[in-house]
């Protein structure tokens, strides 16, 4: 097609077809029945395209990490690139005006200028992958997205669930209570004459960091 990149993803056309199949299996057929009038009833937000997390994450049950592909392996969760959206929407929901807006960005090879809602100051280091992959007694399968972002899967328009999001006190509410945060008080010297301390051991034998140290977030 003129003006279209030759490959949507590594893997060529296979990935978009698999994505479309996932839509069909998880309720994507319902999306095909949506009309512009249905979309018009969704509250307007600050974004250039109406994107409903409720439709995608609850109604169709697309996992967060399908779109936010860097959350498990990077400091940031990643804004989904246009090709991820088009991987499905070149086949699904093409009747919608909002999807046509998406296609315009795709045709022009431009990123969508999404407005960032959840943000932390530049002097704060928040590694998404450390939280998503965390393992302890409270979060045996990692920290769920909803812990910080609230019930985002129910939102048509994304907004801060907690107005204190990103503030130091809000972060410390968790870091002062999760297992491991206070355990270094009982740590032992790393060696004879050493002033360094070994991290305390978790019940499963892994070293735990001191999660209340300033350098945990500010370095």
C-alpha positions in Angstrom: 0.0 0.0 0.0 1.4 3.4 -1.0 2.8 5.3 2.0 2.6 2.3 4.4 5.7 0.7 6.0 6.4 -2.7 4.6 6.4 -4.3 8.0 4.1 -3.5 10.9 6.2 -5.4 13.4 9.1 -7.8 13.3 7.3 -10.8 11.9 5.6 -8.9 9.1 1.9 -9.6 8.6 1.8 -12.5 11.0 1.7 -10.4 14.2 -1.3 -8.2 13.0 -3.2 -11.3 12.1 -2.5 -12.9 15.5 -3.6 -9.6 17.1 -6.8 -9.6 15.2 -7.4 -13.3 16.2 -6.9 -12.3 19.8 -9.5 -9.6 19.4 -12.0 -12.1 18.0 -11.4 -14.6 20.8 -11.6 -12.1 23.6 -14.6 -10.1 22.5 -13.2 -8.1 19.5 -16.4 -8.9 17.6 -18.2 -6.5 19.9 -15.9 -3.7 18.9 -16.9 -4.3 15.3 -20.4 -3.4 16.3 -19.5 0.0 17.9 -20.7 3.1 16.1 -19.5 6.6 16.1 -22.6 7.5 18.2 -21.4 4.9 20.9 -18.0 6.5 20.9 -19.5 10.0 21.1 -21.1 9.0 24.4 -17.7 8.4 25.9 -16.6 11.4 28.0 -14.1 13.6 26.2 -10.6 13.9 27.7 -7.4 15.7 26.9 -6.2 13.1 24.4 -6.0 13.6 20.6 -7.8 10.3 20.1 -10.6 8.9 22.3 -9.0 5.8 23.8 -11.0 3.9 26.3 -9.1 1.6 28.7 -12.4 0.1 29.7 -13.2 -1.1 26.2 -9.7 -2.4 25.6 -8.7 -3.8 29.0 -12.1 -4.8 30.5 -14.5 -5.5 27.6 -12.0 -7.1 25.3 -9.5 -8.0 28.1 -6.3 -7.1 26.4 -3.5 -7.4 29.0 -1.7 -4.2 30.0 1.6 -5.4 28.8 0.4 -6.2 25.4 0.4 -2.5 24.7 2.8 -1.2 27.3 5.5 -3.5 26.0 8.4 -2.1 28.1 6.9 -2.3 31.6 8.5 -5.6 32.4 12.0 -4.8 31.1 12.6 -1.1 31.3 12.5 2.0 33.6 9.4 3.2 31.7 6.2 1.3 30.7 6.3 2.8 27.2 3.7 4.6 25.3 2.4 2.1 22.7 3.8 2.9 19.3 1.3 3.5 16.5 2.1 0.1 14.9 0.8 -1.7 17.9 -2.5 0.0 17.6 -2.6 -0.6 13.8 -1.7 -4.2 14.3 -5.3 -4.7 15.3 -7.1 -1.6 13.9 -6.2 -2.2 10.3 -8.7 -5.0 10.6 -10.9 -4.2 13.6 -13.0 -1.1 14.2 -12.1 0.5 10.9 -15.7 1.9 10.7 -15.0 4.3 13.6 -14.0 7.9 13.0 -11.5 7.7 16.0 -9.8 4.8 14.3 -9.6 6.8 11.1 -7.7 9.5 13.1 -5.3 6.8 14.3 -4.8 5.7 10.7 -3.9 9.3 9.7 -1.0 9.3 12.1 0.0 5.9 10.7 -0.1 7.1 7.1 1.9 10.2 8.0 4.4 8.1 10.0 3.9 10.3 13.0 3.6 9.4 16.7 0.3 10.2 18.4 0.8 13.2 20.7 -0.7 11.6 23.8 -1.0 13.8 26.9 0.9 12.3 29.9 -1.4 11.9 32.9 0.8 9.9 35.3 4.2 11.5 35.8 6.9 11.9 38.4 9.5 14.7 38.7 12.6 14.4 36.6 14.7 13.9 39.7 12.8 10.8 40.6 13.9 7.4 39.3 11.0 5.0 39.1 11.9 1.7 37.5 8.8 0.0 36.2 10.5 -3.3 35.7 11.6 -3.5 39.4 8.0 -3.2 40.5 6.3 -5.3 37.8 8.8 -8.1 38.5 8.8 -7.7 42.3 8.4 -10.9 44.4 7.7 -10.8 48.1 5.0 -11.9 50.6 2.7 -9.0 49.7 3.2 -9.1 46.0 4.1 -12.7 45.1 3.4 -12.1 41.4 4.7 -8.5 41.0 3.1 -5.2 41.9 -0.2 -4.9 39.9 -0.6 -1.8 37.7 -3.7 -0.9 39.8 -1.6 -0.4 42.9 -0.3 2.8 41.5 -2.7 3.7 38.7 -5.9 2.7 40.4 -8.7 0.8 38.6 -7.4 2.0 35.2 -9.0 -0.9 33.4 -12.4 0.6 34.2 -11.7 4.1 32.9 -12.9 5.5 29.6 -10.7 8.6 30.3 -7.5 8.1 32.2 -7.1 10.2 35.3 -5.1 10.1 38.5 -7.0 7.8 40.9 -4.9 9.2 43.8 -4.1 12.9 43.7 -0.9 12.3 45.6 0.4 10.0 42.8 4.2 10.5 42.4 4.7 12.5 45.6 7.4 11.2 48.0 5.0 10.5 50.9 2.8 8.5 48.6 5.7 6.3 47.5 6.9 5.9 51.1 3.6 4.6 52.3 4.4 1.5 50.4 8.2 1.4 50.9 7.9 1.7 54.7 5.6 -1.3 54.9 6.6 -3.9 52.3 8.9 -6.7 53.5 12.5 -5.9 53.3 12.3 -2.2 53.7 13.4 -2.2 57.4 15.3 -5.5 57.5 18.8 -4.0 57.0 18.7 -2.8 60.6 19.7 -6.4 61.5 22.3 -6.7 58.7 25.9 -7.7 59.4 29.3 -6.2 58.1 30.2 -7.5 54.7 33.7 -8.5 56.0 36.3 -8.1 58.8 36.8 -4.3 59.4 34.3 -3.4 56.6 31.9 -0.5 57.1 29.6 -1.8 54.4 26.6 -3.9 55.3 25.2 -7.0 53.7 21.6 -6.7 52.7 19.3 -8.7 54.9 18.2 -12.1 53.5 14.6 -12.7 52.4 12.8 -15.9 53.6 13.6 -17.5 50.2 17.3 -16.6 50.4 17.6 -13.6 48.1 19.2 -10.4 49.2 16.8 -7.6 49.8 17.8 -3.9 49.1 17.2 -1.2 51.6 14.1 0.4 49.9 14.1 3.4 52.2 17.5 4.7 51.2 17.4 8.0 49.3 19.5 6.6 46.5 16.8 4.0 45.8 14.8 6.7 43.9 17.2 9.6 43.6 20.3 8.7 41.8 
